[in-house]
C-alpha cells in the first residue's frame, strides 16, 4: 500500500515539473518559441550545412574507441608551458564528422590552457578520416565530442 502512494507521489511531482517547464497554457512557448525547435537540426539533402543530431548509426573512429585512445596517447604532446606551470585537466573538443569521414568545424567547448587547447586542435586535425554516421542508410554530418586529458 505504501509503495502505491509513493509511486503516485512521484508521478504527481513529474507532472508538475513537466507543466512548470512547458507551461500548461503554452506560455513558455510564447516566451521561448524555439525552445524545442532549436534542439533538433534536420537532415536534408538540399542543404549540406545541416547536422544530424540523432543518427541511426553514430560516427566512429576507424578501428574503434581503443584505436582512438591509442592515437591520442601516441600523438598528444604536452605543451612545455603547461607542463612547467603544472596545469592538468581536460579539454573538451567538438567537431563535425562529414559524410566523407573528414573532420571539420573543430572547436574547444571546455578550454584548459591556451597551449593545451591549441594542441588538441592540432591533434584533431591530424586524425585520419572517420567512419561517418548514418541516418536512413545514408551518410550524414554529425557532431562529436571528445575529452582529451592532460596529466603529468
C-alpha positions in Angstrom: 0.0 0.0 0.0 2.8 2.4 0.9 4.6 1.8 -2.4 1.4 2.8 -4.3 1.2 6.1 -2.6 4.9 6.7 -3.1 4.6 6.0 -6.9 1.6 8.3 -7.1 3.6 11.0 -5.4 6.5 10.6 -7.8 4.1 10.7 -10.8 2.5 13.8 -9.5 5.9 15.5 -9.0 6.9 14.5 -12.5 3.7 16.0 -14.0 4.2 19.2 -12.0 7.7 19.5 -13.3 6.6 19.0 -16.9 3.9 21.6 -16.6 6.4 24.0 -15.0 8.9 23.5 -17.8 6.5 23.6 -20.8 3.6 25.6 -19.3 0.1 24.3 -19.1 -1.3 27.2 -21.2 1.6 27.3 -23.6 3.0 30.5 -22.1 6.6 29.2 -22.2 6.2 28.5 -26.0 5.1 32.2 -26.4 8.1 33.4 -24.4 10.6 30.9 -25.8 9.1 29.8 -29.2 12.2 27.9 -30.3 13.0 26.0 -27.1 12.2 22.7 -28.7 12.8 23.6 -32.3 16.4 24.6 -31.7 17.4 21.3 -30.3 16.9 19.3 -33.5 18.7 20.1 -36.7 17.1 18.5 -39.7 18.8 16.1 -42.1 18.3 17.4 -45.6 20.0 16.5 -48.9 19.3 20.0 -50.2 21.4 21.7 -47.6 24.9 20.4 -46.9 25.1 22.5 -43.8 22.6 20.5 -41.7 23.9 18.3 -39.0 22.1 15.1 -37.8 21.6 15.2 -34.1 20.5 11.5 -33.6 21.8 9.3 -36.3 20.8 5.6 -36.7 24.5 4.7 -36.6 26.9 7.1 -34.8 30.2 8.2 -36.4 33.2 6.1 -35.3 36.9 6.5 -35.4 38.3 3.9 -37.8 39.3 1.0 -35.6 37.0 1.9 -32.7 37.5 3.6 -29.4 40.6 1.6 -28.4 42.4 2.8 -31.6 41.2 6.4 -30.9 42.7 6.2 -27.4 46.0 4.9 -28.8 46.1 7.6 -31.5 45.6 10.3 -28.8 48.3 8.7 -26.5 50.8 8.4 -29.3 50.3 11.8 -30.9 49.4 14.1 -28.0 52.3 16.4 -27.0 52.1 18.0 -23.6 52.9 21.7 -24.2 56.1 22.8 -22.3 54.4 25.9 -20.9 51.5 24.0 -19.4 53.9 21.3 -18.1 56.1 24.0 -16.4 53.0 25.6 -14.8 51.7 22.2 -13.6 48.5 22.6 -15.5 46.5 19.4 -15.5 42.9 18.6 -16.6 40.9 18.0 -19.7 40.0 19.9 -22.8 36.6 19.1 -24.3 36.7 19.4 -28.1 33.8 19.2 -30.5 33.9 18.7 -34.3 31.8 17.6 -37.2 32.3 14.3 -38.9 31.3 14.9 -42.5 29.6 12.3 -44.7 33.0 11.8 -46.3 34.6 11.0 -42.9 36.6 14.2 -42.9 36.6 16.3 -39.7 35.6 20.0 -39.8 34.3 22.8 -37.5 36.8 21.9 -34.7 36.1 24.0 -31.6 37.1 23.9 -28.0 34.0 23.5 -25.8 35.8 23.4 -22.4 39.2 25.1 -22.5 42.1 24.3 -20.1 45.1 26.5 -21.2 45.7 28.2 -24.5 48.6 25.9 -25.4 46.7 22.7 -24.4 43.7 23.9 -26.5 46.0 24.5 -29.5 47.5 21.1 -29.1 44.1 19.4 -29.0 43.1 21.3 -32.2 46.4 20.1 -33.9 45.7 16.6 -32.8 42.1 16.5 -34.2 43.3 18.0 -37.5 45.9 15.2 -37.7 43.3 12.4 -37.3 42.6 10.1 -40.2 39.1 10.0 -41.7 36.4 8.6 -39.5 33.5 6.2 -40.4 30.7 8.7 -40.9 27.3 8.5 -39.1 24.3 7.0 -40.9 20.6 8.1 -41.0 18.1 6.2 -43.1 21.1 4.3 -44.6 22.7 7.5 -45.9 25.9 9.0 -44.6 25.2 12.3 -42.7 27.0 15.1 -40.9 27.1 14.7 -37.1 28.9 16.4 -34.2 31.2 14.5 -31.9 32.8 15.5 -28.6 35.9 14.1 -27.1 37.6 14.9 -23.8 41.4 15.0 -24.0 43.2 14.6 -20.7 46.5 16.3 -19.8 48.3 15.0 -16.7 52.0 14.8 -15.9 
